[in-house]
Amino acid sequence: MHSEINEIDPVTVEVAVQVPWDRVKKGLDASYGKLQKSGRVRGFRPGKAPRRVLAQLYGSQVRNEVIATLVEEGLLEAVQTHSLAVVASPEVRSLPRIEKGKSLDFTAKVEVRPKVE
């Protein structure tokens, strides 16, 4: 994951995170795999529904779950990488969308402790 910070004022930082497509695809595959094992679809034996059918029925839920997980992981990694002393929970401006073959980009505002010199 790639992240950049932009200091807005002494106590507010804007964090821009870019999650590569490989990681997004890995998250989608894991979520569909978990759903395929436990999901029940009418007309299929438990655990035997094809991914195409699961995508039609549960696609938006799976995408939202993966986005939420990747946003959380991306922000956590950015905070650790840039050694930010976070005071409040971050505000994600707009939730990103998953597009095939493209990275997942988002920005968030984070309140941090002021630097004392």
C-alpha positions in Angstrom: 0.0 0.0 0.0 1.2 3.5 -0.8 0.3 6.4 1.4 1.0 10.1 1.6 0.2 12.7 4.2 -0.6 16.4 3.8 -0.6 18.6 6.9 -3.7 20.8 6.8 -3.1 22.5 10.1 -1.1 21.6 13.3 -3.8 19.2 14.5 -5.3 17.9 11.2 -3.7 15.7 8.6 -5.1 14.4 5.3 -4.0 10.9 4.5 -4.2 9.6 0.9 -4.0 5.9 0.6 -3.6 3.8 -2.6 -4.4 0.0 -2.3 -3.1 -2.0 -5.3 -5.4 -4.1 -7.4 -3.7 -7.3 -6.3 -4.6 -6.7 -2.7 -8.2 -5.8 -3.7 -8.5 -8.9 -5.8 -7.1 -11.0 -2.9 -9.7 -9.6 -0.5 -12.6 -10.2 -3.0 -11.4 -13.8 -3.6 -11.2 -14.4 0.2 -14.7 -13.0 0.8 -16.3 -14.9 -2.0 -14.5 -18.1 -0.8 -15.8 -17.7 2.7 -19.3 -17.0 1.4 -19.2 -19.9 -1.0 -18.5 -22.3 2.0 -21.2 -21.0 4.2 -23.8 -19.4 1.9 -27.0 -21.1 1.1 -28.5 -20.6 -2.4 -31.7 -22.1 -3.5 -31.2 -24.8 -6.1 -27.6 -25.6 -5.0 -26.3 -27.9 -2.3 -24.7 -26.0 0.6 -21.2 -24.9 -0.4 -21.7 -25.7 -4.0 -23.1 -22.5 -5.5 -20.9 -21.0 -8.2 -19.2 -17.7 -7.7 -21.1 -16.2 -10.6 -24.4 -16.8 -8.8 -23.0 -15.6 -5.5 -21.8 -12.4 -7.2 -25.3 -11.7 -8.6 -27.0 -12.3 -5.2 -24.4 -10.9 -2.7 -22.1 -8.8 -4.9 -22.8 -5.4 -3.4 -22.5 -6.8 0.2 -19.2 -8.5 -0.5 -17.8 -5.3 -2.2 -18.9 -3.1 0.7 -17.3 -5.5 3.2 -14.0 -5.7 1.3 -13.9 -1.9 0.9 -14.5 -1.4 4.7 -11.8 -3.9 5.5 -9.2 -2.4 3.0 -10.0 1.2 4.2 -9.4 0.1 7.8 -6.2 -1.7 7.0 -4.9 1.1 4.7 -5.4 3.7 7.4 -3.8 1.6 10.1 -0.8 1.0 7.9 -0.5 4.7 6.9 -0.7 5.8 10.6 2.0 3.3 11.5 4.2 4.2 8.5 4.1 7.9 9.1 4.2 7.6 13.0 1.0 9.7 13.5 -0.3 10.2 17.0 -4.0 9.9 16.2 -6.4 11.5 18.6 -9.8 10.8 17.1 -11.2 8.3 14.6 -10.5 9.3 10.9 -13.2 10.7 8.6 -13.2 9.1 5.2 -14.5 11.7 2.8 -16.2 9.4 0.3 -16.1 5.6 0.1 -14.1 4.4 -2.9 -15.5 2.1 -5.5 -14.0 -1.2 -6.7 -13.2 -1.1 -10.4 -11.6 -4.2 -12.1 -7.9 -3.7 -12.6 -7.7 -0.4 -10.8 -6.2 0.4 -7.4 -8.5 1.5 -4.6 -7.8 5.2 -3.8 -9.2 7.1 -0.8 -8.5 10.1 1.4 -9.2 10.6 5.1 -8.9 13.4 7.6 -7.2 12.5 10.8 -6.9 14.6 14.0 -3.4 14.2 15.5 -1.6 15.5 18.6 0.1 18.8 18.0 3.9 18.8 17.8 5.6 20.5 20.7 8.9 22.0 20.1 
